[in-house]
Amino acid sequence: MIFITVKFHVRAEYADKWLDLVDDFTRATRAEPGNLFFEWSRSVDNPHEFVLVEAFRDSEAGKAHVEAEHFKAGTEAMSYAVAETPRIVSTEIPEMDGWGAMGEVTPKTA
């Protein structure tokens, strides 16, 4: 699995429009055959920062994502709204195909 996290610092005037701006890109990416998940969150500490957590089945799926037309269109649209170059962590996690269970926290009854 290719696991990627990206932090986007968005210009103030785009902060409340960001999710609408990236909606077509998000929908198209989620529809890619090798996409495992593609999820946006807004920082609780900085209202101008959005965090993208995404994963692809393998490097081939990740490469197809970056070569897709919707990727090119999405990154072009984002370039006008970001305040700085996004920061990224990208790594391959062998033998995983999505989210695993966290063993340290389990549901309990009162």
C-alpha positions in Angstrom: 0.0 0.0 0.0 1.2 3.5 -0.8 0.2 5.8 2.1 0.3 9.5 1.6 -0.5 12.5 3.9 -0.4 16.0 2.6 -0.8 19.3 4.5 -2.2 22.2 2.4 -1.9 25.7 3.8 -4.7 27.6 2.0 -5.0 31.3 1.4 -7.6 32.8 3.8 -10.0 33.7 1.0 -10.2 30.1 -0.1 -10.4 28.4 3.3 -14.2 28.1 3.4 -14.3 27.2 -0.3 -11.5 24.6 -0.3 -13.6 21.4 -0.1 -15.8 22.7 -2.9 -12.7 23.5 -5.0 -11.3 20.0 -4.6 -14.7 18.2 -4.8 -14.4 17.0 -8.5 -10.8 15.9 -7.9 -11.8 14.1 -4.7 -14.7 12.2 -6.4 -12.6 11.2 -9.4 -9.7 10.0 -7.2 -12.0 7.9 -5.0 -13.4 6.3 -8.2 -9.9 5.2 -9.3 -9.6 1.3 -9.3 -6.4 1.4 -7.1 -7.6 4.0 -4.6 -8.1 2.6 -1.1 -9.2 5.9 0.6 -8.9 9.7 0.0 -10.0 11.7 3.0 -9.8 15.5 3.8 -9.7 17.0 7.3 -9.5 20.6 8.5 -7.0 21.3 11.2 -8.4 22.1 14.6 -5.4 24.4 15.2 -5.3 26.3 12.0 -8.5 27.0 10.0 -6.4 27.6 6.9 -4.8 24.2 6.9 -6.3 21.0 5.4 -4.9 17.6 5.7 -5.3 14.9 3.0 -4.9 11.3 4.0 -4.8 8.9 1.0 -3.8 5.4 0.0 -3.4 3.4 -3.2 -3.2 -0.3 -3.6 0.4 -0.2 -4.9 2.9 1.9 -6.7 1.3 1.2 -10.1 -2.0 2.6 -8.8 -0.2 5.6 -7.3 1.5 6.3 -10.6 -1.8 6.0 -12.5 -3.3 8.6 -10.1 -0.5 11.1 -10.7 -0.8 10.6 -14.5 -4.7 11.0 -14.5 -6.3 14.0 -16.1 -8.2 14.8 -13.0 -5.0 14.9 -11.0 -3.6 17.5 -13.4 -6.8 19.6 -13.3 -7.0 19.3 -9.6 -3.5 20.4 -8.9 -3.8 23.3 -11.3 -6.9 24.5 -9.5 -5.3 24.1 -6.1 -2.2 26.1 -7.2 -4.3 29.3 -7.1 -5.6 28.7 -3.6 -2.6 27.5 -1.7 -0.5 29.9 0.3 2.6 27.8 0.1 3.8 24.6 -1.4 2.0 21.7 0.3 4.0 19.4 2.6 3.9 15.6 2.0 4.8 12.3 3.6 4.6 9.4 1.1 5.7 5.9 2.0 5.1 2.3 1.0 3.6 0.0 3.7 4.1 -3.6 2.7 1.4 -6.2 3.3 -1.4 -3.7 4.1 -4.5 -2.9 2.1 -6.1 -0.2 4.2 -6.9 0.6 7.8 -6.1 -1.8 10.6 -7.5 -2.0 14.1 -5.9 0.0 16.8 -5.3 -2.5 19.7 -4.7 0.1 22.4 -8.2 1.5 22.3 -11.3 -0.8 22.3 -14.9 0.0 23.0 -16.1 -0.6 26.6 -19.5 -0.5 28.2 -20.0 1.8 31.3 
